[in-house]
């Protein structure tokens, strides 16, 4: 979306063959704190939330994301 290839989430969803709702939820993951992403992908820590929950945590402050993700 940032590159301008797709003007809307609906266009992107159609292009990748997913529901608009699913694409919208997944795009929120781009707003997770860098530390949270690093700990999730490189670390071996247990995550206290589901992927679904992470989508909604992305709107929180970065410190709050880390606290709620790795209780």
N, C-alpha and C positions, 0 to 999 in steps of 0.2 A: 504494500500500500504506500509506503514512504517513497518508493521509487517511481510512483505514479503509473505503474502498470495497470492497476485497477482503481477505478474511481470510488467504488463502494464495496462494502463488505459482501453485499449480495453478488456482485460480479466475481469477487474472489472465491466465494463459496461455490458458485456455479463452475468456475474454472477447475477447482480441485475436487469437485464432486462431493461436497459435504453440505450439510444444512447450515444456513446462515447463522443460526443460534450457536452451533458448535464452533464455527470459525470465529465468531465474536468472542466467545468464551476463551478460546485459545489465544487470541490476540492480546488478551489481558495479561497473559503470562510474560509478555515483553516488558511489562512495567514492574516486575518483581525486582527487589533490591539486588544489586550485583553480588553482594555477600551471600544472600539466600541462594541465588542461582549457583554460585561456586560451591557452596556447601552441599547442595542437592546433587550436583553432577560430579564433583570431585571427591567429596568426603564420604565417609561411611557412617554418617549420623542417621539415626532413626528420625523420620519425619512424623510429626504429630498430627498432620492433616492430610487429606486426600488431594489428588490433583484437582478435583472439582473445587475444593475449598481454597486451593492456592489461587484459582482464578479470581475469587472474591477478595482475597487478601492483597492482591496487587494494587488495590485502591488505597490501602493503608500506608501510613508513614513507614519508611524503610526499617526503622528500629522495631516498630510494632510487628512488621512482617516476620522478622527474625525471631522475636520472642514467641509469637504464636505458632510458628512453624516448627521450632525446635524446643518445645517446652521441657 
